[in-house]
Amino acid sequence: MRVAIFGGGYAGVNVARRLERSLSSDDELLVVDESGTHVVRHLLHRAIRRPEGLGDLTLTLDDLFDRATVREARVTDLDAETGVATLADGETIEYDVGAVCIGSEPAFYGLDGVAEHAITLHRPGDPQAVRTSFLDALADGGRTVIGGGGLTGVQVAGELAALAAERGGADRLDLRLLEQADAVPPGYDDRLQSAVQDALAGTGVTVETGVTITGASADRIQVAGGDPVEYDCLVWTGGIAGASALGDERPDVRATLRLGDRTFALGDAVRVIDADGRVVPATAQAATGQASVAAANLSTLLEHRRSGGGDFEPRLDRYRHDDAGWTISVGDEAVAKVGPKVLTGAAAAGVKTLVGAEYLSRIGAAREALKHVGDAIAEE
């Protein structure tokens, strides 16, 4: 039987690697991904300041799998009930059971001009675009604005401030982080927010909360109830939207992660509601946790279909989100939440390095994991 995984991000890679160890040798395991690479997005902001490290964050999918077949193609439509995916060239792929892990796209919420004028941090080419635009603005004494104070916005701000300091431009830095909520990063522990905002202030970043962006032109941002904000470099980190293959939506899935009769969905592609009824944050940590449940459920459903099914539904595992903690880098500083404790300084930086190395090791990128640790030690 054919098991198809659509998407090679955190969710897709981890589901496929688990299935490689559990599927029958008679089963076909197919991974379909637009780029044929796995991008370690939670470290992508580091490539803004260290472009030479981008290669360690962009891993060839074929190198991560032992038996899965990788098909490089873009999925434009997917029928979760019948098990048919349509590719950009019109070809269709049929599957017996599958998982939708196609990720998300930057969300612009229909704001006039933002998509046209802002740079995002989503694909491997984006860090260089952010770096170039920022350095141009810095050289001219211009202003850089980051729209969105979530994890990505905070980490981009920290990298840009550190880059300015390395270039001797700290005294010329005019970097503003605009966030609609009343604190950054929104939705997190008060102590963690306080530590993050202190770290940002220490780098010279100006954080402005309670600011709602309503649009942008080539050199100004419109905000609700206020004067336009001039800028020379605009980076947008304002959230995520569904992929086009799912109609630009992120459909809800319950704790079993089941999207259709023979299809599961996880990661950023969907809005997961866990076994306790909580909406799960769209993070790398959550996606990798969901992967174990999805892989187990795919195997269960596959065996159910292989045996002819019957009048009963198979018993499926349920995902319960475990908020194990957070690590956030702010330039050369870091903030981490481990259990009830909020860490800063060297301890937090160490935790973030270990988390990154552990993930790379888990997906089979041992060389990149060792280099990640080595680079962190060299920067101390």
Order of alpha helices (4+ residues) and beta strands (2+ residues): beta-alpha-beta-beta-alpha-beta-alpha-beta-beta-beta-beta-beta-beta-alpha-alpha-beta-alpha-beta-alpha-beta-beta-beta-beta-beta-beta-beta-beta-beta-beta-alpha-beta-beta-beta-alpha-alpha
